[in-house]
């Protein structure tokens, strides 16, 4: 069964990291790659725990 992000955006393999509202109450979503291997630094192989802005 697809997760909520897949159902909402049609995007597989992503997770919502955070949600906020702007001044006009529009939602701002920060999405991250769900696959842990894709979150690793290609040079050092260390997993990132902090999504980039």
PQR file of N, CA, C, O and H, with PARSE charges and radii, in Angstrom:
ATOM      1  N   UNK A   1       0.845  -1.178   0.000 -0.4000 1.5000
ATOM      2  CA  UNK A   1       0.000   0.000   0.000 -0.0000 2.0000
ATOM      3  C   UNK A   1       0.893   1.247   0.000  0.5500 1.7000
ATOM      4  O   UNK A   1       1.847   1.315   0.775 -0.5500 1.4000
ATOM      5  N   UNK A   2       0.601   2.226  -0.853 -0.4000 1.5000
ATOM      6  CA  UNK A   2       1.406   3.448  -0.904 -0.0000 2.0000
ATOM      7  C   UNK A   2       1.286   4.256   0.391  0.5500 1.7000
ATOM      8  O   UNK A   2       0.250   4.244   1.055 -0.5500 1.4000
ATOM      9  H   UNK A   2      -0.174   2.171  -1.483  0.4000 1.0000
ATOM     10  N   UNK A   3       2.377   4.962   0.734 -0.4000 1.5000
ATOM     11  CA  UNK A   3       2.320   5.826   1.911 -0.0000 2.0000
ATOM     12  C   UNK A   3       1.634   7.143   1.570  0.5500 1.7000
ATOM     13  O   UNK A   3       1.270   7.375   0.417 -0.5500 1.4000
ATOM     14  H   UNK A   3       3.219   4.972   0.194  0.4000 1.0000
ATOM     15  N   UNK A   4       1.458   8.005   2.566 -0.4000 1.5000
ATOM     16  CA  UNK A   4       0.720   9.260   2.382 -0.0000 2.0000
ATOM     17  C   UNK A   4       1.371  10.185   1.363  0.5500 1.7000
ATOM     18  O   UNK A   4       0.672  10.815   0.569 -0.5500 1.4000
ATOM     19  H   UNK A   4       1.754   7.817   3.503  0.4000 1.0000
ATOM     20  N   UNK A   5       2.713  10.277   1.375 -0.4000 1.5000
ATOM     21  CA  UNK A   5       3.403  11.166   0.437 -0.0000 2.0000
ATOM     22  C   UNK A   5       3.203  10.686  -0.991  0.5500 1.7000
ATOM     23  O   UNK A   5       2.972  11.491  -1.894 -0.5500 1.4000
ATOM     24  H   UNK A   5       3.280   9.766   2.021  0.4000 1.0000
ATOM     25  N   UNK A   6       3.290   9.378  -1.198 -0.4000 1.5000
ATOM     26  CA  UNK A   6       3.069   8.823  -2.526 -0.0000 2.0000
ATOM     27  C   UNK A   6       1.652   9.116  -3.001  0.5500 1.7000
ATOM     28  O   UNK A   6       1.444   9.490  -4.155 -0.5500 1.4000
ATOM     29  H   UNK A   6       3.477   8.724  -0.465  0.4000 1.0000
ATOM     30  N   UNK A   7       0.686   8.948  -2.115 -0.4000 1.5000
ATOM     31  CA  UNK A   7      -0.704   9.223  -2.487 -0.0000 2.0000
ATOM     32  C   UNK A   7      -0.922  10.708  -2.769  0.5500 1.7000
ATOM     33  O   UNK A   7      -1.640  11.061  -3.705 -0.5500 1.4000
ATOM     34  H   UNK A   7       0.855   8.645  -1.177  0.4000 1.0000
ATOM     35  N   UNK A   8      -0.312  11.576  -1.971 -0.4000 1.5000
ATOM     36  CA  UNK A   8      -0.521  13.012  -2.107 -0.0000 2.0000
ATOM     37  C   UNK A   8       0.183  13.587  -3.329  0.5500 1.7000
ATOM     38  O   UNK A   8      -0.410  14.372  -4.069 -0.5500 1.4000
ATOM     39  H   UNK A   8       0.271  11.290  -1.210  0.4000 1.0000
ATOM     40  N   UNK A   9       1.437  13.209  -3.551 -0.4000 1.5000
ATOM     41  CA  UNK A   9       2.235  13.816  -4.614 -0.0000 2.0000
ATOM     42  C   UNK A   9       2.566  12.873  -5.764  0.5500 1.7000
ATOM     43  O   UNK A   9       3.076  13.318  -6.792 -0.5500 1.4000
ATOM     44  H   UNK A   9       1.919  12.572  -2.950  0.4000 1.0000
ATOM     45  N   UNK A  10       2.290  11.597  -5.616 -0.4000 1.5000
ATOM     46  CA  UNK A  10       2.682  10.637  -6.632 -0.0000 2.0000
ATOM     47  C   UNK A  10       4.182  10.395  -6.642  0.5500 1.7000
ATOM     48  O   UNK A  10       4.743  10.001  -7.664 -0.5500 1.4000
ATOM     49  H   UNK A  10       1.875  11.235  -4.781  0.4000 1.0000
ATOM     50  N   UNK A  11       4.839  10.630  -5.499 -0.4000 1.5000
ATOM     51  CA  UNK A  11       6.287  10.480  -5.386 -0.0000 2.0000
ATOM     52  C   UNK A  11       6.617   9.297  -4.494  0.5500 1.7000
ATOM     53  O   UNK A  11       6.294   9.301  -3.306 -0.5500 1.4000
ATOM     54  H   UNK A  11       4.383  10.950  -4.668  0.4000 1.0000
ATOM     55  N   UNK A  12       7.251   8.296  -5.056 -0.4000 1.5000
ATOM     56  CA  UNK A  12       7.699   7.172  -4.248 -0.0000 2.0000
ATOM     57  C   UNK A  12       9.090   7.457  -3.720  0.5500 1.7000
ATOM     58  O   UNK A  12       9.887   8.122  -4.381 -0.5500 1.4000
ATOM     59  H   UNK A  12       7.513   8.293  -6.021  0.4000 1.0000
ATOM     60  N   UNK A  13       9.382   6.959  -2.537 -0.4000 1.5000
ATOM     61  CA  UNK A  13      10.736   7.062  -2.008 -0.0000 2.0000
ATOM     62  C   UNK A  13      11.062   8.368  -1.315  0.5500 1.7000
ATOM     63  O   UNK A  13      12.237   8.670  -1.105 -0.5500 1.4000
ATOM     64  H   UNK A  13       8.734   6.419  -1.999  0.4000 1.0000
ATOM     65  N   UNK A  14      10.064   9.147  -0.957 -0.4000 1.5000
ATOM     66  CA  UNK A  14      10.307  10.377  -0.200 -0.0000 2.0000
ATOM     67  C   UNK A  14       9.479  10.377   1.080  0.5500 1.7000
ATOM     68  O   UNK A  14       8.433   9.733   1.160 -0.5500 1.4000
ATOM     69  H   UNK A  14       9.110   8.902  -1.127  0.4000 1.0000
ATOM     70  N   UNK A  15       9.966  11.111   2.077 -0.4000 1.5000
ATOM     71  CA  UNK A  15       9.260  11.272   3.336 -0.0000 2.0000
ATOM     72  C   UNK A  15       9.147  12.762   3.634  0.5500 1.7000
ATOM     73  O   UNK A  15       9.980  13.556   3.197 -0.5500 1.4000
ATOM     74  H   UNK A  15      10.815  11.635   2.012  0.4000 1.0000
ATOM     75  N   UNK A  16       8.122  13.131   4.372 -0.4000 1.5000
ATOM     76  CA  UNK A  16       7.977  14.515   4.809 -0.0000 2.0000
ATOM     77  C   UNK A  16       8.805  14.686   6.078  0.5500 1.7000
ATOM     78  O   UNK A  16       8.565  14.012   7.080 -0.5500 1.4000
ATOM     79  H   UNK A  16       7.445  12.486   4.727  0.4000 1.0000
ATOM     80  N   UNK A  17       9.791  15.601   6.030 -0.4000 1.5000
ATOM     81  CA  UNK A  17      10.646  15.872   7.189 -0.0000 2.0000
ATOM     82  C   UNK A  17      10.000  16.909   8.102  0.5500 1.7000
ATOM     83  O   UNK A  17      10.098  16.810   9.325 -0.5500 1.4000
ATOM     84  H   UNK A  17       9.986  16.149   5.216  0.4000 1.0000
ATOM     85  N   UNK A  18       9.342  17.902   7.509 -0.4000 1.5000
ATOM     86  CA  UNK A  18       8.673  18.922   8.315 -0.0000 2.0000
ATOM     87  C   UNK A  18       7.625  19.642   7.476  0.5500 1.7000
ATOM     88  O   UNK A  18       7.664  19.633   6.246 -0.5500 1.4000
ATOM     89  H   UNK A  18       9.263  17.983   6.515  0.4000 1.0000
ATOM     90  N   UNK A  19       6.701  20.255   8.174 -0.4000 1.5000
ATOM     91  CA  UNK A  19       5.643  21.042   7.540 -0.0000 2.0000
ATOM     92  C   UNK A  19       5.510  22.345   8.323  0.5500 1.7000
ATOM     93  O   UNK A  19       5.512  22.341   9.554 -0.5500 1.4000
ATOM     94  H   UNK A  19       6.670  20.263   9.174  0.4000 1.0000
ATOM     95  N   UNK A  20       5.395  23.455   7.603 -0.4000 1.5000
ATOM     96  CA  UNK A  20       5.180  24.762   8.226 -0.0000 2.0000
ATOM     97  C   UNK A  20       4.204  25.539   7.355  0.5500 1.7000
ATOM     98  O   UNK A  20       3.927  25.151   6.220 -0.5500 1.4000
ATOM     99  H   UNK A  20       5.394  23.459   6.603  0.4000 1.0000
ATOM    100  N   UNK A  21       3.696  26.615   7.881 -0.4000 1.5000
ATOM    101  CA  UNK A  21       2.818  27.498   7.119 -0.0000 2.0000
ATOM    102  C   UNK A  21       3.517  28.836   6.913  0.5500 1.7000
ATOM    103  O   UNK A  21       4.159  29.358   7.824 -0.5500 1.4000
ATOM    104  H   UNK A  21       3.921  26.930   8.804  0.4000 1.0000
ATOM    105  N   UNK A  22       3.384  29.390   5.698 -0.4000 1.5000
ATOM    106  CA  UNK A  22       3.944  30.715   5.449 -0.0000 2.0000
ATOM    107  C   UNK A  22       2.973  31.782   5.948  0.5500 1.7000
ATOM    108  O   UNK A  22       1.965  31.456   6.575 -0.5500 1.4000
ATOM    109  H   UNK A  22       2.862  28.966   4.958  0.4000 1.0000
ATOM    110  N   UNK A  23       3.268  33.048   5.677 -0.4000 1.5000
ATOM    111  CA  UNK A  23       2.444  34.157   6.183 -0.0000 2.0000
ATOM    112  C   UNK A  23       1.005  34.126   5.689  0.5500 1.7000
ATOM    113  O   UNK A  23       0.102  34.622   6.363 -0.5500 1.4000
ATOM    114  H   UNK A  23       4.087  33.313   5.168  0.4000 1.0000
ATOM    115  N   UNK A  24       0.788  33.536   4.499 -0.4000 1.5000
ATOM    116  CA  UNK A  24      -0.575  33.440   3.954 -0.0000 2.0000
ATOM    117  C   UNK A  24      -1.227  32.096   4.249  0.5500 1.7000
ATOM    118  O   UNK A  24      -2.255  31.761   3.660 -0.5500 1.4000
ATOM    119  H   UNK A  24       1.522  33.134   3.951  0.4000 1.0000
ATOM    120  N   UNK A  25      -0.639  31.332   5.150 -0.4000 1.5000
ATOM    121  CA  UNK A  25      -1.137  30.015   5.563 -0.0000 2.0000
ATOM    122  C   UNK A  25      -1.003  28.956   4.476  0.5500 1.7000
ATOM    123  O   UNK A  25      -1.744  27.973   4.475 -0.5500 1.4000
ATOM    124  H   UNK A  25       0.196  31.604   5.629  0.4000 1.0000
ATOM    125  N   UNK A  26      -0.056  29.147   3.542 -0.4000 1.5000
ATOM    126  CA  UNK A  26       0.253  28.118   2.543 -0.0000 2.0000
ATOM    127  C   UNK A  26       1.220  27.115   3.166  0.5500 1.7000
ATOM    128  O   UNK A  26       2.174  27.512   3.835 -0.5500 1.4000
ATOM    129  H   UNK A  26       0.546  29.946   3.542  0.4000 1.0000
ATOM    130  N   UNK A  27       0.987  25.833   2.954 -0.4000 1.5000
ATOM    131  CA  UNK A  27       1.885  24.839   3.544 -0.0000 2.0000
ATOM    132  C   UNK A  27       3.242  24.807   2.825  0.5500 1.7000
ATOM    133  O   UNK A  27       3.320  24.903   1.600 -0.5500 1.4000
ATOM    134  H   UNK A  27       0.212  25.511   2.410  0.4000 1.0000
ATOM    135  N   UNK A  28       4.292  24.671   3.618 -0.4000 1.5000
ATOM    136  CA  UNK A  28       5.652  24.510   3.104 -0.0000 2.0000
ATOM    137  C   UNK A  28       6.145  23.166   3.633  0.5500 1.7000
ATOM    138  O   UNK A  28       6.245  22.968   4.843 -0.5500 1.4000
ATOM    139  H   UNK A  28       4.228  24.593   4.613  0.4000 1.0000
ATOM    140  N   UNK A  29       6.451  22.251   2.729 -0.4000 1.5000
ATOM    141  CA  UNK A  29       6.886  20.919   3.119 -0.0000 2.0000
ATOM    142  C   UNK A  29       8.361  20.726   2.793  0.5500 1.7000
ATOM    143  O   UNK A  29       8.827  21.121   1.724 -0.5500 1.4000
ATOM    144  H   UNK A  29       6.370  22.412   1.745  0.4000 1.0000
ATOM    145  N   UNK A  30       9.086  20.121   3.714 -0.4000 1.5000
ATOM    146  CA  UNK A  30      10.460  19.708   3.464 -0.0000 2.0000
ATOM    147  C   UNK A  30      10.428  18.201   3.246  0.5500 1.7000
ATOM    148  O   UNK A  30      10.036  17.450   4.138 -0.5500 1.4000
ATOM    149  H   UNK A  30       8.708  19.800   4.583  0.4000 1.0000
ATOM    150  N   UNK A  31      10.838  17.762   2.065 -0.4000 1.5000
ATOM    151  CA  UNK A  31      10.832  16.342   1.723 -0.0000 2.0000
ATOM    152  C   UNK A  31      12.257  15.813   1.733  0.5500 1.7000
ATOM    153  O   UNK A  31      13.189  16.522   1.352 -0.5500 1.4000
ATOM    154  H   UNK A  31      11.157  18.373   1.340  0.4000 1.0000
ATOM    155  N   UNK A  32      12.429  14.577   2.164 -0.4000 1.5000
ATOM    156  CA  UNK A  32      13.734  13.923   2.157 -0.0000 2.0000
ATOM    157  C   UNK A  32      13.609  12.569   1.471  0.5500 1.7000
ATOM    158  O   UNK A  32      12.522  11.999   1.384 -0.5500 1.4000
ATOM    159  H   UNK A  32      11.672  14.001   2.474  0.4000 1.0000
ATOM    160  N   UNK A  33      14.716  12.077   0.995 -0.4000 1.5000
ATOM    161  CA  UNK A  33      14.763  10.757   0.376 -0.0000 2.0000
ATOM    162  C   UNK A  33      14.558   9.696   1.450  0.5500 1.7000
ATOM    163  O   UNK A  33      15.214   9.732   2.491 -0.5500 1.4000
ATOM    164  H   UNK A  33      15.599  12.540   1.066  0.4000 1.0000
ATOM    165  N   UNK A  34      13.666   8.767   1.209 -0.4000 1.5000
ATOM    166  CA  UNK A  34      13.354   7.729   2.189 -0.0000 2.0000
ATOM    167  C   UNK A  34      14.424   6.644   2.242  0.5500 1.7000
ATOM    168  O   UNK A  34      14.636   6.040   3.294 -0.5500 1.4000
ATOM    169  H   UNK A  34      13.133   8.738   0.364  0.4000 1.0000
ATOM    170  N   UNK A  35      15.097   6.388   1.130 -0.4000 1.5000
ATOM    171  CA  UNK A  35      16.113   5.338   1.079 -0.0000 2.0000
ATOM    172  C   UNK A  35      17.364   5.796   1.819  0.5500 1.7000
ATOM    173  O   UNK A  35      18.000   6.769   1.415 -0.5500 1.4000
ATOM    174  H   UNK A  35      14.924   6.879   0.275  0.4000 1.0000
ATOM    175  N   UNK A  36      17.718   5.109   2.891 -0.4000 1.5000
ATOM    176  CA  UNK A  36      18.863   5.519   3.702 -0.0000 2.0000
ATOM    177  C   UNK A  36      20.159   5.556   2.894  0.5500 1.7000
ATOM    178  O   UNK A  36      20.986   6.442   3.110 -0.5500 1.4000
ATOM    179  H   UNK A  36      17.201   4.318   3.219  0.4000 1.0000
ATOM    180  N   UNK A  37      20.350   4.631   1.984 -0.4000 1.5000
ATOM    181  CA  UNK A  37      21.573   4.622   1.165 -0.0000 2.0000
ATOM    182  C   UNK A  37      21.713   5.915   0.360  0.5500 1.7000
ATOM    183  O   UNK A  37      22.828   6.398   0.160 -0.5500 1.4000
ATOM    184  H   UNK A  37      19.678   3.912   1.808  0.4000 1.0000
ATOM    185  N   UNK A  38      20.602   6.476  -0.099 -0.4000 1.5000
ATOM    186  CA  UNK A  38      20.640   7.711  -0.882 -0.0000 2.0000
ATOM    187  C   UNK A  38      20.975   8.920  -0.022  0.5500 1.7000
ATOM    188  O   UNK A  38      21.347   9.965  -0.556 -0.5500 1.4000
ATOM    189  H   UNK A  38      19.697   6.083   0.063  0.4000 1.0000
ATOM    190  N   UNK A  39      20.851   8.802   1.303 -0.4000 1.5000
ATOM    191  CA  UNK A  39      21.168   9.901   2.213 -0.0000 2.0000
ATOM    192  C   UNK A  39      22.626   9.902   2.642  0.5500 1.7000
ATOM    193  O   UNK A  39      23.032  10.722   3.466 -0.5500 1.4000
ATOM    194  H   UNK A  39      20.549   7.953   1.736  0.4000 1.0000
ATOM    195  N   UNK A  40      23.416   8.989   2.090 -0.4000 1.5000
ATOM    196  CA  UNK A  40      24.825   8.891   2.481 -0.0000 2.0000
ATOM    197  C   UNK A  40      25.702   9.808   1.629  0.5500 1.7000
ATOM    198  O   UNK A  40      25.457   9.999   0.437 -0.5500 1.4000
ATOM    199  H   UNK A  40      23.087   8.323   1.421  0.4000 1.0000
ATOM    200  N   UNK A  41      26.712  10.359   2.258 -0.4000 1.5000
ATOM    201  CA  UNK A  41      27.704  11.158   1.542 -0.0000 2.0000
ATOM    202  C   UNK A  41      28.412  10.245   0.551  0.5500 1.7000
ATOM    203  O   UNK A  41      28.895   9.184   0.944 -0.5500 1.4000
ATOM    204  H   UNK A  41      26.911  10.204   3.226  0.4000 1.0000
ATOM    205  N   UNK A  42      28.488  10.625  -0.725 -0.4000 1.5000
ATOM    206  CA  UNK A  42      29.127   9.754  -1.704 -0.0000 2.0000
ATOM    207  C   UNK A  42      30.631   9.582  -1.474  0.5500 1.7000
ATOM    208  O   UNK A  42      31.215   8.596  -1.923 -0.5500 1.4000
ATOM    209  H   UNK A  42      28.095  11.487  -1.044  0.4000 1.0000
ATOM    210  N   UNK A  43      31.254  10.523  -0.787 -0.4000 1.5000
ATOM    211  CA  UNK A  43      32.699  10.435  -0.550 -0.0000 2.0000
ATOM    212  C   UNK A  43      33.049   9.655   0.709  0.5500 1.7000
ATOM    213  O   UNK A  43      33.989   8.861   0.705 -0.5500 1.4000
ATOM    214  H   UNK A  43      30.779  11.325  -0.423  0.4000 1.0000
ATOM    215  N   UNK A  44      32.299   9.875   1.786 -0.4000 1.5000
ATOM    216  CA  UNK A  44      32.650   9.262   3.064 -0.0000 2.0000
ATOM    217  C   UNK A  44      31.712   8.136   3.476  0.5500 1.7000
ATOM    218  O   UNK A  44      32.048   7.346   4.359 -0.5500 1.4000
ATOM    219  H   UNK A  44      31.536  10.521   1.789  0.4000 1.0000
ATOM    220  N   UNK A  45      30.533   8.052   2.846 -0.4000 1.5000
ATOM    221  CA  UNK A  45      29.583   7.001   3.186 -0.0000 2.0000
ATOM    222  C   UNK A  45      28.846   7.220   4.489  0.5500 1.7000
ATOM    223  O   UNK A  45      28.181   6.311   4.986 -0.5500 1.4000
ATOM    224  H   UNK A  45      30.260   8.694   2.129  0.4000 1.0000
ATOM    225  N   UNK A  46      28.955   8.429   5.057 -0.4000 1.5000
ATOM    226  CA  UNK A  46      28.300   8.748   6.318 -0.0000 2.0000
ATOM    227  C   UNK A  46      26.857   9.172   6.039  0.5500 1.7000
ATOM    228  O   UNK A  46      26.596   9.954   5.124 -0.5500 1.4000
ATOM    229  H   UNK A  46      29.495   9.168   4.653  0.4000 1.0000
ATOM    230  N   UNK A  47      25.921   8.646   6.839 -0.4000 1.5000
ATOM    231  CA  UNK A  47      24.514   8.975   6.670 -0.0000 2.0000
ATOM    232  C   UNK A  47      24.219  10.361   7.209  0.5500 1.7000
ATOM    233  O   UNK A  47      24.634  10.708   8.315 -0.5500 1.4000
ATOM    234  H   UNK A  47      26.132   8.011   7.582  0.4000 1.0000
ATOM    235  N   UNK A  48      23.497  11.157   6.420 -0.4000 1.5000
ATOM    236  CA  UNK A  48      23.077  12.490   6.839 -0.0000 2.0000
ATOM    237  C   UNK A  48      21.828  12.375   7.685  0.5500 1.7000
ATOM    238  O   UNK A  48      20.890  11.659   7.332 -0.5500 1.4000
ATOM    239  H   UNK A  48      23.160  10.876   5.521  0.4000 1.0000
ATOM    240  N   UNK A  49      21.819  13.082   8.802 -0.4000 1.5000
ATOM    241  CA  UNK A  49      20.641  13.097   9.670 -0.0000 2.0000
ATOM    242  C   UNK A  49      19.963  14.466   9.639  0.5500 1.7000
ATOM    243  O   UNK A  49      18.945  14.672  10.301 -0.5500 1.4000
ATOM    244  H   UNK A  49      22.580  13.663   9.089  0.4000 1.0000
ATOM    245  N   UNK A  50      20.521  15.394   8.878 -0.4000 1.5000
ATOM    246  CA  UNK A  50      19.996  16.749   8.792 -0.0000 2.0000
ATOM    247  C   UNK A  50      19.754  17.108   7.334  0.5500 1.7000
ATOM    248  O   UNK A  50      20.708  17.320   6.585 -0.5500 1.4000
ATOM    249  H   UNK A  50      21.347  15.227   8.340  0.4000 1.0000
ATOM    250  N   UNK A  51      18.491  17.180   6.918 -0.4000 1.5000
ATOM    251  CA  UNK A  51      18.202  17.566   5.522 -0.0000 2.0000
ATOM    252  C   UNK A  51      18.719  18.966   5.225  0.5500 1.7000
ATOM    253  O   UNK A  51      18.712  19.842   6.089 -0.5500 1.4000
ATOM    254  H   UNK A  51      17.716  17.008   7.526  0.4000 1.0000
ATOM    255  N   UNK A  52      19.162  19.159   4.006 -0.4000 1.5000
ATOM    256  CA  UNK A  52      19.622  20.476   3.578 -0.0000 2.0000
ATOM    257  C   UNK A  52      18.426  21.384   3.341  0.5500 1.7000
ATOM    258  O   UNK A  52      17.350  20.930   2.954 -0.5500 1.4000
ATOM    259  H   UNK A  52      19.168  18.447   3.304  0.4000 1.0000
ATOM    260  N   UNK A  53      18.630  22.668   3.579 -0.4000 1.5000
ATOM    261  CA  UNK A  53      17.563  23.649   3.363 -0.0000 2.0000
ATOM    262  C   UNK A  53      17.521  24.045   1.911  0.5500 1.7000
ATOM    263  O   UNK A  53      16.691  24.865   1.519 -0.5500 1.4000
ATOM    264  H   UNK A  53      19.505  23.037   3.893  0.4000 1.0000
TER
END
